Amino acid sequence: QVQLVESGGGLVQAGGSQRLACTASGSIFRINTMGWYRQTPGKQREVVAIITSGSSTNYADSVKGRFTISRDNAKNTVYLQMNSLKTEDTAVYYCNAEIFTSASAFSRGSYWGQGTQVTVSS
């Protein structure tokens, strides 16, 4: 089994910074793309940032220049550094990873963390 566990959420003032981390554990052969998503009540989950196994990154327009995604492959961990936070960044943040549990292509799966609440106050 594979698990993703997020940490680092909480309450922060507008203009402040916060760093999220997500660590994958379990039966992992290889991790491909990892990413961060967020969701607010009544809205669909949206992509925030993704990073490939080669560390290429892509960001939602709303966070470009403020958020940075990175990964530590040795630790099976992906990070999201959030700077210049705005009240509209308030959401539950989820990490996602494409993980192979064996050398077989059929072992590929998409896994989600449990989510961590980020609240930005004005």
C-alpha positions in Angstrom: 0.0 0.0 0.0 1.0 3.6 -0.6 0.3 6.6 1.6 0.8 10.3 1.2 0.9 12.4 4.3 0.8 16.2 4.2 2.0 18.6 6.8 2.5 22.3 7.2 -1.0 23.8 7.0 -2.5 26.3 9.4 -3.4 29.9 9.9 -1.3 32.7 8.4 -1.8 36.4 7.8 -2.1 37.8 4.3 1.3 38.6 2.9 2.9 35.9 4.9 4.5 32.6 3.9 3.9 28.9 4.6 5.5 25.7 3.5 3.7 22.5 2.9 5.3 19.1 2.7 4.0 15.7 1.5 5.8 12.4 2.0 5.0 9.2 0.2 5.6 5.9 1.9 4.8 2.2 1.4 5.4 0.0 -1.6 7.1 2.4 -3.9 9.1 1.5 -7.0 9.1 4.8 -8.7 7.4 8.2 -8.4 6.6 10.2 -11.5 4.7 13.5 -11.4 3.9 15.0 -8.1 1.6 17.9 -7.5 -0.4 20.1 -5.2 -4.1 20.8 -5.6 -6.6 22.9 -3.6 -10.3 22.9 -3.0 -12.7 25.3 -1.3 -16.3 24.5 -0.3 -18.6 24.2 -3.3 -15.8 24.4 -5.9 -14.0 21.7 -7.8 -10.5 20.8 -6.9 -8.0 22.8 -8.9 -4.3 22.2 -9.7 -1.9 24.6 -8.0 1.5 23.3 -9.2 3.0 20.1 -10.6 6.6 18.8 -10.8 7.8 16.0 -13.0 10.4 13.4 -12.1 12.9 15.5 -14.0 11.9 18.6 -11.9 10.1 20.4 -14.7 7.4 22.6 -13.1 4.1 24.2 -14.0 1.9 26.5 -12.0 -1.6 27.9 -12.0 -1.7 31.5 -13.2 -3.1 32.5 -9.9 0.1 31.4 -8.0 2.9 32.1 -10.5 5.6 34.1 -9.0 4.4 33.5 -5.4 4.5 29.7 -5.0 7.4 27.3 -5.6 7.1 23.5 -5.9 10.1 21.3 -5.3 10.8 17.7 -4.5 13.4 15.6 -2.8 13.4 12.2 -4.5 15.6 10.6 -1.9 12.9 11.4 0.7 9.9 10.8 -1.6 8.7 14.2 -0.6 7.2 17.2 -2.5 7.1 20.7 -1.1 5.1 23.8 -1.8 6.6 27.1 -0.6 3.9 29.7 -0.6 4.9 33.4 -0.3 2.8 36.6 -0.5 -0.2 34.7 0.6 -3.7 36.2 -0.2 -7.0 35.5 1.4 -8.1 33.8 -1.8 -5.4 31.2 -1.2 -7.5 29.8 1.7 -8.3 26.2 0.9 -7.7 22.6 1.7 -4.5 21.7 0.0 -4.0 18.1 -1.3 -0.9 16.5 -2.7 -1.0 13.9 -5.5 1.5 11.6 -6.9 1.7 9.1 -9.8 3.4 6.1 -8.3 4.5 2.7 -9.6 4.6 0.0 -7.0 6.6 -2.4 -9.2 8.4 -2.4 -12.5 5.2 -3.3 -14.3 3.5 -0.5 -16.2 0.2 -1.9 -14.8 1.3 -1.0 -11.3 0.8 2.7 -11.9 -1.6 4.5 -9.6 -2.6 8.0 -8.7 -2.5 8.6 -5.0 -3.9 11.5 -2.8 -3.0 12.8 0.6 -5.7 13.5 3.2 -5.5 17.3 2.7 -4.3 20.1 4.9 -6.1 23.3 5.7 -4.5 26.6 4.8 -6.3 29.7 6.1 -5.1 33.1 5.2 -6.5 35.9 7.3 -6.7 39.6 6.3 
